[in-house]
Amino acid sequence: MHTSRIIFSTLGAGVLFFATLPAQSKVANPITGEGLPNPAPKVTRNWGELPAGRKWGTSAGLDVDPKDGNIWGYERCGAGTAGGGPVDCENNPVDPVFKFDRHTGKVLANIGKGVMVTPHGIHVDRDGNVWIADFAGNKAGTKGHQVHKFSPKGDLLLSLGQAGKPGNADGQFNQPNDVVVGPDGSIYVSDGHDAQGMTTQQAIAEGLKRGATSRISKFTKEGKFVKSWGGIGVKHGEFRTPHALMFDARGRLWVADRGNHRLEIFDQEGKYLESRYMFGRISGFFIKGNLIYAIDSESGPLNHPNWRDGVRIGPVDEDRITAFIPPFEREDRVYQGTAGEGIAVDADGNVYAAEGPNSLVQAGGAFTKYSVK
């Protein structure tokens, strides 16, 4: 009897306790973004000054100048596609690379004319030099599939790869996606864009047969090939489109493995360390302090159902989402919306997105700014 009374009393107290609790707030959902705070709620569409006579094309990349904190980005010379369309930087040879005042959007520099076909990745090194990956080739086979280094004033300082000649030999590129300079000056290039659509073993086998790649190549600071790692697949150390690169404060190389819906982390020699899975189908990301900002432009009803596009934010050392910047709405991406492909975050926490072919119309221009206030 004594024991029964104790159990009854405890249960009774529990019922009373839960009955008096206030209604709980909705549980945060990292897939849809519901219940997560938005740290940069003010949206400025069509951000950045457009030179007279120009029309914005698509983009996929932004970076912050480490010297003055302003924003570098590119647009594809008015092209509405990601490459291979009727317009590119070969037949519309304007300067595709911009430096913008982060406060006003005023153009501070405009460079790169006549060098590339379809810019894809962008990186600004600690000396202020601007690196661009050119992931498509021209019809003549004389330009494209390279990585270029420009001075801040637009002087071409270095080119990697064989101009207009895609391939998988050492030092050669086949649709390079991004480039980053490591802590010791070594150069890293992520290569191969097609594998994200290979969803069967047969498709992977056919891709490999035609020379498709999905790998990281390392070069010395002078541009001499050192090594490459990776291939098309789903194992750690393999990729299905390594779409973006960045180093963290610990000197680890992060790779947005877009087709496999993950971030992969390596040491500077290509040794796999760990992964992150909660950031969606990632096109671009930016590490600021102890936070990762990852932008999902590609989740859709047929390739990543239910995951909402937008910017997921979380701590570097955890696979956890703590904040979310929502996408633009797009009716044919039911419930999922659409967002940009590239991302950068300034010193004040304002977020900048580079709009790709999936989001250019909804955004109204190549760049969008999400302001803290």
N, C-alpha and C positions, 0 to 999 in steps of 0.2 A: 504493500500500500504506500509505504513511504516513497519508494522509487517511482511509482506511478504518479504521485503528486508532484514530485520534482520535474518529471518529464512534462506533465501537463502545464505546470507553472511556467517552464521555460518556453514551451510552444506558445502559450498564451501571451507571454511577454513579447515574443518574436512577432506575433500577429499584430499586437498593439504598436510595436515599434515601426513595422513596415507600413501600417495604416496611417501613421502620422508623418511619414516622409513626404517631402514635397515632390511634385511631378518631376521626373528626370528629363533632362534635355536629350534631344535626339542624338543617337550614337553617330559619331563621325564615320563617313564612308569614303575610303580613299579611291574607290572605283568610280563613283559618281561625283565625288566632291561634296556631297551633301553633309552639312554639319561641320564643315571645316572653315576656319576663318580665311578671309581674303585680305592679305596685307597690302595690296596695291589696287584699291577699288576704282580709282578714277581712270577712265579709258579715253585715250586720245587716238582716234583713228587717223590714218593717213598722216602720221607724224613725220616730220623732216621736210626740209625745203626741197622742192623739185625744180631743177633748172628750167629756164624758159624753153619751150618747144619740146620738152621731154615728157614721156609717158612712163609711169612706173611699170616695171616688170616684176616677175617673181624673185624671191630671194630664199636663202636658207641659212644665212649666217650674219652674226654680229659679234663684236668684241669691244672691250673697254681699253682705251689707251692707258697704259700704266703710268705714263708721265703726267698727263693732265686730266684724266678721268672722263674725257669725252668719248663719243661713240663712233666706232668704225662699222660700216656695213657695206653691202653691195646689192645691186639689182641687176637683172640679166638683160640690160639694154632694151627694155620694153617688151621682152618676151613674156607671154602669158603662160608658158609651159615651163617644165623643169629642164628642158633641153630637147633638141631634135625637132623643134617646131619651125614655123616659117620665119620667125625672127630670132636672132641670137646676136652675140657681140661680134660675130664675123661679118654679117651683112648689115648690121647697124652699129658701126664702130664708134661708139661714144665711150666716155670714161665711166666704167661700171662701179667703181669703188668710191665710197664717200666717207668723209669724216664730218660728223655733226656736233655742234655745240649741244651738250646734253640738256641744257636749260631751255634753249630757244629753238632748237632744230635747225639753226642756220648752218649752211654748208661751209666748212672750214677748209676742206680739201676735196678734190675730185680727180682720181687718177686711174691708170690702167688701160687706157685706150689702145686698141690694136694688138694686144698681147694674147688675149684668151678668147674662147668661144662661149663657154657656159660656166661662170664662176659658181663654186659650190660651198667650200669651207673657207673660213677666214680666221686668222690668228694674228694678234699683235704681240710681238716679243718685248722683252724688257727694255730694249733699246728703241722701241717705237717703230721698228720695221714691220711692214704689213705682208703677211703670207696669204696666198690665195691658191686653192685647189681648183683646177679647170677640168671638170669631169667629162666633157664631151669633145668630140673632134669635128673638124670641118670636112667638107666633102672632098677637098683636094688632098686630105691626109697630111697637111703641113702644120697643123696647129691643134692644140688640145691634148688631153690626157697627161697633163703636167702639173707641177706645183711651182709657183713663182714667188720670189721674195722682192718686195719693193721697199725703197727708202720712204720715209714719211712724205717726201716731196714727189714721189712717183717714179724715181729712177729704178730701173730693173737691175737688181743686184745678183740674182741667182735663179736658175731654172733647173728643176729636177725632172727626170723622165725623158722619153723620146717624143719630140713634137709630132702629134698626129698619128702616133703609132702605138695603139693599145696592145698590151700583152702581159704575160705573167713571168717574164724573165726577171732576174735580179736587177733592181733599179728601174724597172719598167712599171707603168701603171695601166690599169684598165678601169676607167671611171673612178679616179681618186675623189674621195668624199671630204676629207678634212686633213689639216696639218697642225702640228703643235711643236714648239721648241721646248726641250726638256731642261732641267736645272743646270746641266753641264754644257748646254748648247747643241746637243744632239737633236736631230730632226726626226719626227715621227709622222708617218702618213698612213691614213686609213684608206683602203683601196677596195673597190668592188661594190656596185650599187644594185645589181640585178638579183642577188640571192634572196632578198627579202620576199620575193614572190615565189620562191621555190618551196612548195609545201608537200612534195612527195620525194621519195628517194629517187624515182625515175627523173624528176625534174632536176634534182641535184646532179645526178650522173650526166644528164644532157648538158647542164651548165658547165660542169668541169670539162667535158669533151670539147666544148667550143671556147675554152680558155677563160671562163668567168673566174673572178677572184673574190675573196673575202678575207682580207689579211691586213696586218700592220707591217710596214717596212720602216726600218731605222737607218739613218744616215749620220755621218759625222757632221759637225757644224760647217765643214767646207763643202758638204754635199756628196761625199763618198759613201756608197752603199755599204752597210754593215751586215744586216741580217733582216729576215722577215719571219713572221710567225702567223699561224692561223690558216684556215681554209673554210670551205663552205660546210656547215654542219651545226649541230646543236650542243655538242660537248663544250665544256669550258676550254677556252683557247681556240674555239671555232666560232664562226660568225655567220649570220645571214644579213649582211649589209652593216658594216661598222661605220655608222653615219656621222659620229662626232667624237672628238677627243678633247681631254683636258687633264692637266696635272693638278693634284691637290697639294696642300702645304707640306705633306710628308714625302713628296716626290713620287707618288704612285700615279700611274697612268690609268685614267678612266676612259672606257670606250662605251658609247651608246650602240649596243647591238640591237638595232631596231627590229629586224625580222624575228628575233628571239625574245623580244619584249623584256629586255634586261639591260642593266649596266654591268660591265665586267671590269675588274680591277687587276692590274698587273704591276710588277716591278719594272724597272727600266730596261731589263734584259728580256722581258716577255714572259716571265714566270707568272702563272695565274695565282691570284691571292684570294679573291672573294667576289661575290656578286650582290646586286640589288634587284629586286623583282617588283617592287610596289609602285614604280614610277610610270607604268604604262608602256605604250609603244613609242619609244623615245626617239625624237628626231634631233634634238639639241639639248644641251644642259650647260649650266654655269655654276661653278663653286665659289661661293662668297662666304668667307669666314668658316663657320662650322655648318653651313647650310648648302644643300644641293637644290637648285631650281631646274627642273626637267620639263621640257615642253613636248607634249604629245599632239602631233598633227595628223597622225595616220590611223588611229584606232577608228574602225568603222564597223558597220553591221556584219560584214562578211569576213574581215580579217582579225578582228579583236572585239567581238560582241560585248555590249554593255559598258565598256570602258569609255568614259567621257573624255573628250579632248580637253586640253587646257594645260596649265602649269601646276605641277605637283611639287611641293616643297617639303623637305625633310632633313633631319640631321645627317651629317656625313658618315658618322660611325654607326648608324642604325638603318635598318630597312623599314622605315616608318614615315608616314605622311602626316605632317602637322598643319599644313595650310594648302590652299588651292585657289588659283586664279581661273575663273571659268572662261569657256570659249565663246565665240560668236555662234549664233544658231544657224543651222543649215538643214533645210527640210528633208533632203534625201539622206542625211545622216541621222536617222531617227534617234532622238534622245541624247545623241552624242556630240553634236555641234562640230565646230572646226576651229583650229588654232594654227599659229605659225609654226615654222620649223626651226628657226634659230632663236637664241635667247642670250641676253646680257643683262647684268644688274649693276647699277651705278653705286657710288659711295653712299647715297641717301636711301638705297633700297628700292629705287624706281626700277621697273622691269621693262625691257625693250624686246619686242618680238619681230622676227623677220618672217614675212608672210610668203608662203609657198603657193603652188597652184591650187591647193585645196581651199585656201582661205583668202586669197588676194581680193576677190570680189567682195566678200563680206567685210573685210578690213578697210577696203577703199584705197589702199596704197600698199607700198612695199614694207612699211614699218608701222608698228603700233607701240604706243607708250602707255604703260600701266603705272600710274603715279600713286605714291603713298598717301598724298593729300593734295 
